[in-house]
């Protein structure tokens, strides 16, 4: 399978992460600082516990089919 190159200046970035906490704020502020014109799409997910792996897989599938 051929891998796509990551663009130097991304137009859209999707993030699968817990919706609360310091990590999400840090990620968003870093993206805004480095790529101010980039759109950020959040896919809130469980990141701990027995059901986290299923929820993360579901969010990856949702992100892959998401059309901004």
C-alpha positions in Angstrom: 0.0 0.0 0.0 1.3 3.4 -0.9 1.4 5.9 1.9 0.3 9.5 1.4 2.8 12.2 2.1 2.0 14.5 5.0 1.5 18.0 3.7 3.9 20.6 4.8 1.0 22.9 5.8 -2.1 20.8 6.6 -5.5 22.3 5.9 -7.4 20.0 8.3 -6.3 18.0 11.3 -8.5 15.4 13.1 -7.7 14.5 16.7 -9.0 11.5 18.5 -8.6 12.2 22.2 -10.4 12.5 25.5 -12.6 15.6 25.4 -11.4 17.0 28.7 -8.0 17.6 30.3 -4.8 19.6 29.7 -3.6 17.4 26.8 -6.4 18.6 24.4 -5.7 22.2 25.2 -2.0 21.8 24.7 -2.6 20.1 21.3 -5.0 22.7 20.1 -2.7 25.6 21.2 0.3 24.0 19.5 -1.6 23.5 16.2 -2.9 27.0 16.3 0.6 28.4 16.9 2.3 26.3 14.2 -0.5 26.2 11.6 -2.9 29.2 12.2 -4.9 28.5 9.0 -5.6 24.9 9.9 -9.0 23.5 10.7 -9.1 21.2 13.8 -11.7 18.5 14.1 -12.2 16.7 17.4 -13.4 13.2 17.7 -14.0 12.7 21.5 -13.2 9.2 22.7 -12.7 7.1 25.7 -9.0 6.7 26.3 -9.0 4.5 29.5 -10.9 1.4 30.5 -12.0 -1.8 28.9 -14.2 -0.1 26.3 -11.6 2.4 25.2 -10.1 0.2 22.5 -13.5 -0.2 20.9 -14.4 3.5 21.1 -11.0 4.5 19.6 -11.5 2.1 16.7 -15.0 3.5 16.1 -13.6 7.1 16.1 -10.8 6.2 13.7 -13.4 4.9 11.3 -15.6 8.0 11.8 -12.5 10.2 11.1 -11.6 8.3 8.0 -15.1 8.9 6.5 -15.5 12.5 7.8 -15.9 15.2 5.1 -15.3 18.7 6.4 
